[in-house]
Amino acid sequence: MSEHHRNFGNITRSLTKFEVDIHDMLAHDDTIALAPEDLEAAGNLSRSCWAVVAMLCGAAGVDLPTEPDWDDILADINATLDKQ
């Protein structure tokens, strides 16, 4: 077993906040569009989450579909928010 320090508790809190923020963004009609730096950060976090799922599924022999294009997905959502 690796001796690397694991701080999953803090990481989990950060990812949970990201999940809640995305949920709130999608659930509220008065949400403004993401600023470019927030849009980029959301894309990076989405790719990181996918990478974790892909690693775990790969280790368990579970096949996943191709990774979605997070930038396109988030851009579409952001454009919708911008029109509200």
All heavy atoms as an XYZ file, in Angstrom:
642
protein
N       0.839     -1.179      0.000
C       0.000      0.000      0.000
C       0.884      1.242      0.000
O       1.869      1.309      0.699
C      -0.903     -0.037      1.240
C      -1.970      1.016      1.244
S      -3.093      0.746     -0.118
C      -4.625      0.981      0.636
N       0.512      2.198     -0.773
C       1.264      3.436     -0.874
C       1.243      4.199      0.440
O       0.271      4.181      1.189
C       0.663      4.300     -1.982
O       1.256      5.572     -1.968
N       2.320      4.877      0.715
C       2.420      5.675      1.935
C       2.035      7.137      1.688
O       2.238      7.977      2.547
C       3.848      5.604      2.488
C       4.242      4.216      2.952
C       3.375      3.713      4.101
O       3.003      4.508      4.970
O       3.053      2.517      4.095
N       1.516      7.448      0.514
C       1.131      8.829      0.219
C       0.059      9.298      1.194
O      -0.851      8.549      1.548
C       0.609      8.963     -1.216
C       1.681      8.850     -2.237
N       1.820      7.754     -3.036
C       2.686      9.684     -2.566
C       2.848      7.915     -3.834
N       3.397      9.083     -3.570
N       0.202     10.527      1.607
C      -0.793     11.129      2.508
C      -2.106     11.307      1.756
O      -2.147     11.867      0.674
C      -0.278     12.478      3.009
C      -1.268     13.198      3.857
N      -1.618     12.771      5.114
C      -1.992     14.315      3.622
C      -2.507     13.597      5.624
N      -2.755     14.542      4.735
N      -3.167     10.827      2.338
C      -4.491     10.953      1.721
C      -5.325     11.894      2.565
O      -5.426     11.720      3.768
C      -5.165      9.591      1.633
C      -4.443      8.672      0.673
C      -5.143      7.315      0.627
N      -4.421      6.427     -0.239
C      -3.496      5.576      0.171
N      -3.173      5.497      1.432
N      -2.887      4.792     -0.687
N      -5.892     12.858      1.908
C      -6.724     13.828      2.600
C      -8.092     13.849      1.922
O      -8.557     14.895      1.479
C      -6.054     15.199      2.572
C      -6.691     16.162      3.535
O      -7.628     15.820      4.243
N      -6.184     17.374      3.558
N      -8.712     12.690      1.846
C      -9.966     12.563      1.120
C     -11.088     13.375      1.746
O     -12.001     13.806      1.059
C     -10.381     11.102      0.994
C      -9.475     10.291      0.097
C      -9.158      8.994      0.415
C      -8.954     10.832     -1.062
C      -8.331      8.236     -0.401
C      -8.128     10.097     -1.885
C      -7.817      8.793     -1.563
N     -11.031     13.609      3.038
C     -12.076     14.394      3.701
C     -12.171     15.805      3.138
O     -13.259     16.273      2.800
N     -11.037     16.483      3.031
C     -11.053     17.847      2.485
C     -11.421     17.851      1.004
O     -12.145     18.729      0.542
C      -9.694     18.524      2.674
C      -9.476     18.981      4.089
O     -10.429     19.199      4.839
N      -8.228     19.118      4.484
N     -10.923     16.884      0.286
C     -11.243     16.795     -1.143
C     -12.741     16.561     -1.322
O     -13.380     17.181     -2.173
C     -10.417     15.684     -1.816
C      -8.938     16.058     -1.794
C     -10.895     15.435     -3.245
C      -8.012     14.907     -2.148
N     -13.297     15.691     -0.508
C     -14.724     15.393     -0.594
C     -15.561     16.632     -0.330
O     -16.539     16.898     -1.032
C     -15.101     14.273      0.393
O     -14.358     13.110      0.047
C     -16.578     13.963      0.347
N     -15.172     17.419      0.654
C     -15.912     18.653      0.947
C     -15.874     19.600     -0.252
O     -16.880     20.216     -0.598
C     -15.368     19.319      2.208
C     -15.812     18.614      3.484
C     -15.398     19.364      4.731
N     -13.980     19.237      5.047
C     -13.415     18.179      5.618
N     -14.152     17.118      5.920
N     -12.133     18.161      5.884
N     -14.730     19.719     -0.898
C     -14.614     20.599     -2.064
C     -15.471     20.095     -3.221
O     -16.158     20.875     -3.882
C     -13.154     20.700     -2.516
O     -12.380     21.321     -1.529
N     -15.442     18.797     -3.469
C     -16.243     18.243     -4.560
C     -17.731     18.327     -4.253
O     -18.539     18.560     -5.153
C     -15.836     16.802     -4.849
C     -14.488     16.646     -5.543
C     -14.130     15.176     -5.681
C     -14.477     17.328     -6.894
N     -18.092     18.154     -3.002
C     -19.493     18.280     -2.615
C     -19.971     19.707     -2.841
O     -21.076     19.935     -3.341
C     -19.701     17.867     -1.144
O     -19.310     16.504     -1.012
C     -21.150     18.025     -0.719
N     -19.135     20.683     -2.519
C     -19.497     22.084     -2.769
C     -19.684     22.317     -4.264
O     -20.623     22.998     -4.681
C     -18.446     23.032     -2.202
C     -18.800     24.490     -2.504
C     -18.099     25.459     -1.634
C     -18.394     26.904     -1.946
N     -19.558     27.235     -2.725
N     -18.803     21.759     -5.090
C     -18.936     21.880     -6.543
C     -20.259     21.286     -6.999
O     -20.992     21.899     -7.778
C     -17.754     21.166     -7.225
C     -17.847     21.088     -8.731
C     -17.899     22.229     -9.508
C     -17.858     19.849     -9.358
C     -17.969     22.142    -10.892
C     -17.928     19.757    -10.736
C     -17.981     20.910    -11.511
N     -20.595     20.107     -6.490
C     -21.855     19.457     -6.855
C     -23.052     20.323     -6.461
O     -23.990     20.520     -7.246
C     -21.943     18.096     -6.183
C     -23.217     17.340     -6.499
C     -23.325     16.023     -5.756
O     -22.372     15.627     -5.053
O     -24.381     15.386     -5.886
N     -23.033     20.845     -5.249
C     -24.131     21.694     -4.774
C     -24.223     22.973     -5.605
O     -25.322     23.400     -5.984
C     -23.952     22.020     -3.272
C     -24.903     23.115     -2.817
C     -24.149     20.761     -2.439
N     -23.091     23.577     -5.910
C     -23.091     24.808     -6.710
C     -23.649     24.560     -8.115
O     -24.424     25.365     -8.631
C     -21.688     25.403     -6.798
C     -21.225     26.038     -5.494
O     -22.063     26.221     -4.578
O     -20.019     26.338     -5.383
N     -23.269     23.451     -8.730
C     -23.805     23.120    -10.059
C     -25.308     22.868     -9.958
O     -26.087     23.348    -10.777
C     -23.078     21.892    -10.658
C     -21.628     22.242    -11.009
C     -23.821     21.350    -11.880
C     -21.459     23.192    -12.172
N     -25.720     22.121     -8.942
C     -27.150     21.867     -8.745
C     -27.909     23.177     -8.601
O     -28.941     23.396     -9.243
C     -27.370     20.983     -7.522
C     -28.817     20.760     -7.230
N     -29.529     21.575     -6.383
C     -29.689     19.837     -7.694
C     -30.779     21.168     -6.344
N     -30.903     20.107     -7.124
N     -27.421     24.064     -7.745
C     -28.082     25.356     -7.541
C     -28.121     26.177     -8.817
O     -29.124     26.817     -9.126
C     -27.384     26.152     -6.433
C     -27.646     25.587     -5.051
O     -28.550     24.717     -4.903
O     -26.941     26.001     -4.112
N     -27.029     26.144     -9.569
C     -26.972     26.891    -10.819
C     -28.044     26.404    -11.791
O     -28.722     27.199    -12.437
C     -25.586     26.746    -11.457
C     -25.422     27.516    -12.759
S     -23.792     27.284    -13.489
C     -23.924     25.607    -14.122
N     -28.225     25.096    -11.861
C     -29.200     24.525    -12.792
C     -30.637     24.645    -12.286
O     -31.575     24.678    -13.079
C     -28.872     23.056    -13.058
C     -27.528     22.791    -13.741
C     -27.256     21.299    -13.804
C     -27.475     23.418    -15.116
N     -30.813     24.718    -10.976
C     -32.153     24.707    -10.395
C     -32.806     26.078    -10.298
O     -34.021     26.168    -10.178
C     -32.096     24.076     -9.007
N     -32.037     27.141    -10.344
C     -32.584     28.476    -10.144
C     -32.652     29.262    -11.446
O     -31.664     29.348    -12.171
C     -31.755     29.242     -9.107
C     -31.839     28.623     -7.750
N     -30.855     27.785     -7.268
C     -32.793     28.685     -6.788
C     -31.190     27.372     -6.065
N     -32.366     27.893     -5.744
N     -33.804     29.812    -11.708
C     -34.017     30.562    -12.942
C     -33.246     31.875    -12.994
O     -33.017     32.418    -14.060
C     -35.509     30.871    -13.134
C     -36.314     29.621    -13.434
O     -35.716     28.636    -13.898
O     -37.528     29.635    -13.207
N     -32.877     32.406    -11.834
C     -32.227     33.711    -11.813
C     -30.702     33.628    -11.819
O     -30.020     34.606    -11.555
C     -32.691     34.516    -10.596
C     -32.344     33.832     -9.279
O     -31.965     32.649     -9.302
O     -32.466     34.498     -8.241
N     -30.164     32.462    -12.127
C     -28.723     32.278    -12.138
C     -28.123     32.983    -13.347
O     -28.589     32.821    -14.473
C     -28.362     30.779    -12.195
O     -28.972     30.125    -11.089
C     -26.876     30.575    -12.146
N     -27.079     33.776    -13.106
C     -26.393     34.432    -14.214
C     -25.356     33.474    -14.804
O     -24.953     32.502    -14.162
C     -25.724     35.749    -13.771
C     -24.688     35.489    -12.673
C     -26.764     36.745    -13.293
C     -23.836     36.703    -12.345
N     -24.939     33.766    -15.997
C     -23.947     32.921    -16.666
C     -22.624     32.954    -15.900
O     -22.309     33.918    -15.198
C     -23.742     33.411    -18.096
N     -21.870     31.892    -16.050
C     -20.566     31.808    -15.402
C     -19.572     32.737    -16.087
O     -19.560     32.856    -17.319
C     -20.032     30.379    -15.480
C     -20.798     29.306    -14.717
C     -20.240     27.926    -15.073
C     -20.707     29.547    -13.224
N     -18.732     33.356    -15.286
C     -17.618     34.137    -15.827
C     -16.659     33.167    -16.510
O     -16.622     31.974    -16.167
C     -16.918     34.871    -14.692
N     -15.886     33.642    -17.494
C     -14.985     32.728    -18.227
C     -14.080     31.891    -17.321
O     -13.898     30.702    -17.566
C     -14.169     33.676    -19.109
C     -15.076     34.847    -19.326
C     -15.843     35.001    -18.036
N     -13.527     32.475    -16.272
C     -12.634     31.707    -15.399
C     -13.401     30.652    -14.608
O     -12.881     29.562    -14.340
C     -11.829     32.624    -14.460
C     -12.661     33.470    -13.533
C     -13.100     34.814    -14.111
O     -12.936     35.067    -15.314
O     -13.629     35.619    -13.334
N     -14.659     30.937    -14.246
C     -15.476     29.941    -13.553
C     -15.915     28.831    -14.506
O     -15.986     27.665    -14.120
C     -16.700     30.585    -12.907
C     -16.341     31.430    -11.702
O     -15.288     31.165    -11.080
O     -17.096     32.357    -11.385
N     -16.190     29.194    -15.740
C     -16.544     28.202    -16.754
C     -15.374     27.247    -16.989
O     -15.549     26.031    -17.048
C     -16.956     28.905    -18.047
C     -17.532     28.047    -19.149
C     -18.819     27.366    -18.701
C     -17.788     28.899    -20.390
N     -14.181     27.795    -17.079
C     -12.981     26.968    -17.257
C     -12.765     26.061    -16.041
O     -12.469     24.869    -16.178
C     -11.753     27.847    -17.472
C     -10.475     27.059    -17.667
C      -9.247     27.928    -17.869
O      -9.366     29.165    -17.875
O      -8.158     27.353    -18.021
N     -12.939     26.616    -14.839
C     -12.765     25.820    -13.619
C     -13.801     24.698    -13.543
O     -13.476     23.566    -13.156
C     -12.865     26.718    -12.382
N     -15.048     24.989    -13.928
C     -16.087     23.956    -13.933
C     -15.727     22.843    -14.911
O     -15.941     21.657    -14.622
C     -17.448     24.563    -14.281
N     -15.183     23.201    -16.054
C     -14.736     22.191    -17.018
C     -13.607     21.339    -16.461
O     -13.606     20.109    -16.612
N     -12.656     21.983    -15.799
C     -11.538     21.243    -15.202
C     -12.027     20.293    -14.111
O     -11.583     19.145    -14.044
C     -10.501     22.216    -14.627
C      -9.750     22.960    -15.707
O      -9.676     22.525    -16.853
N      -9.196     24.101    -15.353
N     -12.932     20.755    -13.274
C     -13.474     19.892    -12.227
C     -14.272     18.740    -12.817
O     -14.194     17.606    -12.331
C     -14.344     20.701    -11.269
C     -13.566     21.500    -10.227
C     -14.477     22.502     -9.535
C     -12.945     20.564     -9.210
N     -15.037     19.007    -13.873
C     -15.805     17.942    -14.525
C     -14.876     16.873    -15.081
O     -15.123     15.674    -14.915
C     -16.674     18.520    -15.647
O     -17.610     19.428    -15.125
N     -13.788     17.305    -15.723
C     -12.828     16.341    -16.269
C     -12.158     15.542    -15.148
O     -11.921     14.339    -15.283
C     -11.793     17.058    -17.131
C     -12.322     17.419    -18.512
C     -11.238     18.015    -19.408
N     -10.936     19.394    -19.023
C     -11.700     20.453    -19.326
N     -12.802     20.283    -20.026
N     -11.351     21.661    -18.953
N     -11.862     16.195    -14.039
C     -11.248     15.498    -12.908
C     -12.193     14.461    -12.320
O     -11.782     13.343    -11.991
C     -10.839     16.499    -11.825
O      -9.776     17.302    -12.279
N     -13.461     14.837    -12.178
C     -14.450     13.885    -11.656
C     -14.573     12.684    -12.589
O     -14.625     11.533    -12.129
C     -15.806     14.568    -11.466
S     -15.831     15.781    -10.128
N     -14.631     12.946    -13.881
C     -14.713     11.857    -14.858
C     -13.477     10.968    -14.756
O     -13.590      9.734    -14.798
C     -14.850     12.403    -16.272
C     -14.905     11.308    -17.295
C     -13.859     10.771    -17.982
C     -16.059     10.579    -17.718
N     -14.286      9.775    -18.809
C     -15.633      9.632    -18.668
C     -17.408     10.652    -17.389
C     -16.521      8.767    -19.296
C     -18.282      9.781    -18.019
C     -17.839      8.852    -18.956
N     -12.298     11.562    -14.588
C     -11.058     10.785    -14.510
C     -11.081      9.844    -13.310
O     -10.648      8.689    -13.414
C      -9.852     11.724    -14.435
N     -11.597     10.308    -12.179
C     -11.697      9.457    -10.990
C     -12.640      8.287    -11.259
O     -12.323      7.131    -10.968
C     -12.158     10.274     -9.763
C     -12.519      9.360     -8.603
C     -11.091     11.277     -9.359
N     -13.808      8.587    -11.833
C     -14.763      7.526    -12.151
C     -14.145      6.544    -13.139
O     -14.264      5.318    -12.974
C     -16.077      8.130    -12.711
C     -16.980      7.051    -13.285
C     -16.796      8.917    -11.628
N     -13.453      7.042    -14.145
C     -12.830      6.175    -15.145
C     -11.766      5.274    -14.516
O     -11.674      4.087    -14.847
C     -12.226      7.021    -16.264
N     -10.968      5.836    -13.581
C      -9.949      5.014    -12.910
C     -10.586      3.900    -12.091
O     -10.143      2.745    -12.144
C      -9.084      5.884    -11.988
C      -8.019      6.673    -12.713
S      -6.892      7.495    -11.553
C      -7.913      8.851    -10.999
N     -11.610      4.247    -11.330
C     -12.271      3.248    -10.490
C     -12.951      2.173    -11.342
O     -12.831      0.977    -11.057
C     -13.287      3.915     -9.567
C     -12.695      4.822     -8.486
C     -13.803      5.586     -7.780
C     -11.859      4.025     -7.500
N     -13.640      2.608    -12.379
C     -14.315      1.634    -13.251
C     -13.300      0.775    -13.992
O     -13.501     -0.432    -14.141
C     -15.236      2.362    -14.231
S     -16.700      3.040    -13.436
N     -12.213      1.384    -14.441
C     -11.169      0.625    -15.121
C     -10.576     -0.444    -14.213
O     -10.343     -1.580    -14.634
N     -10.341     -0.093    -12.954
C      -9.793     -1.055    -11.995
C     -10.764     -2.194    -11.722
O     -10.357     -3.313    -11.436
C      -9.436     -0.344    -10.688
N     -12.066     -1.904    -11.842
C     -13.090     -2.926    -11.596
C     -13.517     -3.639    -12.879
O     -14.369     -4.522    -12.837
C     -14.317     -2.289    -10.930
N     -12.933     -3.252    -14.011
C     -13.283     -3.886    -15.271
C     -14.623     -3.437    -15.830
O     -15.234     -4.146    -16.620
N     -15.083     -2.271    -15.424
C     -16.361     -1.736    -15.907
C     -16.087     -0.794    -17.071
O     -15.295      0.143    -16.947
C     -17.102     -0.968    -14.773
C     -18.370     -0.330    -15.299
C     -17.394     -1.909    -13.616
N     -16.721     -1.072    -18.204
C     -16.548     -0.227    -19.380
C     -17.414      1.016    -19.278
O     -18.560      0.966    -18.838
C     -16.931     -0.989    -20.655
C     -15.943     -2.092    -20.975
O     -14.749     -1.940    -20.645
O     -16.370     -3.117    -21.545
N     -16.849      2.129    -19.678
C     -17.573      3.397    -19.729
C     -17.668      3.859    -21.166
O     -16.825      3.517    -21.995
C     -16.833      4.467    -18.913
C     -16.805      4.300    -17.409
C     -15.930      5.383    -16.784
C     -18.207      4.370    -16.834
N     -18.675      4.683    -21.448
C     -18.713      5.295    -22.775
C     -17.579      6.312    -22.894
O     -16.849      6.568    -21.938
C     -20.079      5.987    -22.795
C     -20.403      6.241    -21.358
C     -19.763      5.112    -20.586
N     -17.443      6.875    -24.053
C     -16.443      7.915    -24.287
C     -16.734      9.113    -23.398
O     -17.891      9.463    -23.166
C     -16.478      8.348    -25.765
O     -16.303      7.188    -26.578
C     -15.393      9.355    -26.073
N     -15.685      9.744    -22.931
C     -15.860     10.926    -22.076
C     -16.601     12.017    -22.838
O     -16.265     12.335    -23.971
C     -14.510     11.459    -21.605
C     -14.633     12.678    -20.719
C     -13.311     13.171    -20.154
O     -12.259     12.589    -20.476
O     -13.341     14.142    -19.396
N     -17.613     12.589    -22.201
C     -18.336     13.693    -22.847
C     -17.429     14.905    -23.040
O     -16.413     15.049    -22.359
C     -19.448     14.024    -21.840
C     -19.559     12.835    -20.962
C     -18.196     12.217    -20.915
N     -17.806     15.778    -23.940
C     -17.069     17.024    -24.141
C     -17.607     18.043    -23.141
O     -18.612     18.709    -23.390
C     -17.241     17.521    -25.571
C     -16.360     18.726    -25.861
O     -16.063     19.510    -24.926
O     -15.957     18.894    -27.021
N     -16.959     18.110    -22.002
C     -17.429     18.969    -20.912
C     -17.472     20.431    -21.314
O     -18.361     21.167    -20.890
C     -16.559     18.773    -19.672
C     -16.560     17.360    -19.207
C     -15.504     16.503    -19.190
C     -17.685     16.619    -18.720
N     -15.910     15.268    -18.719
C     -17.238     15.314    -18.424
C     -19.023     16.917    -18.513
C     -18.076     14.330    -17.922
C     -19.865     15.930    -18.008
C     -19.381     14.658    -17.725
N     -16.521     20.856    -22.135
C     -16.515     22.258    -22.555
C     -17.767     22.591    -23.358
O     -18.384     23.639    -23.146
C     -15.252     22.584    -23.353
C     -13.994     22.519    -22.494
O     -14.080     22.830    -21.281
O     -12.937     22.152    -23.025
N     -18.159     21.709    -24.267
C     -19.382     21.932    -25.057
C     -20.619     21.909    -24.164
O     -21.518     22.747    -24.306
C     -19.533     20.876    -26.155
C     -18.652     21.149    -27.358
O     -18.049     22.234    -27.446
O     -18.561     20.246    -28.210
N     -20.678     20.947    -23.263
C     -21.829     20.840    -22.368
C     -21.967     22.093    -21.515
O     -23.046     22.689    -21.417
C     -21.700     19.579    -21.476
C     -21.854     18.314    -22.327
C     -22.712     19.605    -20.337
C     -21.456     17.038    -21.626
N     -20.865     22.505    -20.897
C     -20.910     23.682    -20.035
C     -21.170     24.960    -20.825
O     -21.876     25.852    -20.347
C     -19.617     23.787    -19.225
C     -19.474     22.721    -18.143
C     -18.042     22.655    -17.635
C     -20.448     22.978    -17.005
N     -20.639     25.046    -22.038
C     -20.905     26.220    -22.874
C     -22.387     26.308    -23.224
O     -22.975     27.403    -23.199
C     -20.052     26.176    -24.144
N     -23.008     25.161    -23.535
C     -24.447     25.146    -23.833
C     -25.259     25.584    -22.617
O     -26.186     26.384    -22.734
C     -24.899     23.745    -24.278
C     -24.434     23.376    -25.661
O     -23.944     24.258    -26.403
O     -24.535     22.181    -26.011
N     -24.913     25.057    -21.458
C     -25.616     25.437    -20.238
C     -25.408     26.917    -19.950
O     -26.344     27.642    -19.615
C     -25.143     24.574    -19.042
C     -25.608     23.136    -19.228
C     -25.639     25.149    -17.708
C     -24.968     22.155    -18.267
N     -24.191     27.373    -20.098
C     -23.868     28.767    -19.820
C     -24.627     29.702    -20.757
O     -25.107     30.765    -20.340
C     -22.368     29.001    -19.912
C     -21.885     30.064    -18.968
O     -22.370     30.172    -17.853
N     -20.930     30.853    -19.411
N     -24.750     29.309    -22.019
C     -25.493     30.126    -22.982
C     -26.958     30.218    -22.578
O     -27.591     31.273    -22.714
C     -25.361     29.541    -24.382
N     -27.514     29.139    -22.064
C     -28.897     29.140    -21.596
C     -29.042     30.072    -20.400
O     -30.010     30.827    -20.322
C     -29.323     27.709    -21.197
O     -29.181     26.854    -22.334
C     -30.751     27.678    -20.706
N     -28.096     30.020    -19.476
C     -28.154     30.890    -18.303
C     -28.056     32.348    -18.704
O     -28.686     33.209    -18.108
C     -27.022     30.541    -17.327
C     -27.068     29.161    -16.695
C     -25.794     28.929    -15.877
C     -28.301     28.987    -15.852
N     -27.254     32.596    -19.722
C     -27.022     33.971    -20.177
C     -28.283     34.604    -20.727
O     -28.431     35.815    -20.737
C     -25.910     33.966    -21.232
C     -25.259     35.314    -21.369
O     -25.168     36.045    -20.362
O     -24.828     35.641    -22.499
N     -29.229     33.784    -21.204
C     -30.479     34.285    -21.802
C     -31.556     34.544    -20.766
O     -32.595     35.089    -21.076
C     -30.991     33.295    -22.839
C     -30.084     33.181    -24.042
C     -30.591     32.142    -25.004
C     -29.612     31.972    -26.157
N     -30.000     30.908    -27.057
N     -31.324     34.126    -19.538
C     -32.351     34.273    -18.503
C     -32.334     35.659    -17.916
O     -31.438     36.385    -17.941
C     -32.139     33.240    -17.413
C     -32.309     31.848    -17.927
C     -32.119     30.796    -16.848
O     -32.099     31.095    -15.667
N     -31.956     29.565    -17.259
